[in-house]
Amino acid sequence: MQKSIHIFAVCLLFISCNTVKISNSYPFTVTEAIYYSWFANETERGTRIKINLKDVSDGVIFDSLVFRTMKIPVITETKDDIVLVTAVLPGNESVMENRAVTDSGLNRLIYTWKGERSFYEIRKFTREDSKYLKRE
């Protein structure tokens, strides 16, 4: 009887440990991830990717974004409590410098925080309609 109680207690411990979700806490919250195609003329075109973040901890530095197997440098902009991370992937014939490199990983936002480089996997991007960019 005593032995079966110990076995039951150990089994219960393992079951409860498996049900506890181990969460990876990120130093920010992604509120929106979108992309759209853009064009200025027949040869000047590309893709723009935007990620809106909130609750960004102090010291987080966003480095790059992997989008559809291309690693692209990002630009970070803060407006009120929202941090906007933007990346531009120019088309093949664009006069813009293409600083993207091939990457075989998942869609993800790469960042450094507290001296450690890490990433946040972005599972879903929302596609917006193409945009015509006119020069002023």
Secondary structure, 3 states (H helix, E strand, C coil): CHHHHHHHHHHHHHHHHHHCCCCCCCCCEEEEEEEEEEECCCCCEEEEEEEEEECCCCCCEEEEEEECCEEEECEEEEECCEEEEEEEEECCCCCCCCCCEECCCCCEEEEEECCEEEEEECCCCEECCCEECCCC
